[in-house]
Amino acid sequence: MPGDAVKTSSFPLDCCRGMTLIELIVSIVVVGIALSALLGVFVTVVSRSADPLIQAQAQAVAESYLEEILLKPCVDPGGPPETGRSDYDDVMDYNGLSEPATNQFGAAVGLNDYQVEVAVSSQNLSSVPGRLVTVTVTRGDFSFSLSGWRAQY
């Protein structure tokens, strides 16, 4: 109808104000709890992320020492007395070795936090005389051991 006035909204302005203060505080608390739980998980994961690297380095050091030792003969071939690891000429020379991780000539390899200990014992394996070599690598409270046999033939 041509002369009618424009109709205004039938919704009162009182119902469309937004959030109340209590709703806002509750939502902030819920978001804060969710974020703290998420950050707690994140911190746990990040603090353990270096463990596989430490294990892999300790294993590599132990394998290196064990390979070096097992390549030596079981029986002392004689010769001049051994004054250091570079002079060791048989498996039993390594018994009781305790040093930071180095190469076979005593040079540092950048793993100064790793301590290496070697134990060698005479044992028979199925009536074959030989040596049981155990290399233990430690770093802080982490320890890794690797053992191998060297037959005397």
Secondary structure, 3 states (H helix, E strand, C coil): CCCCCCCCCCCCHHHCCCCCHHHHHHHHHHHHHHHHHHHHHHHHHHHCCCHHHHHHHHHHHHHHHHHHHHCCCCCCCCCCCCCCHHHCCCHHHHCCCEEECECCCCCECCCCCCEEEEEEEEEEECCEEEEEEEEEEEECCEEEEEEEEEECC
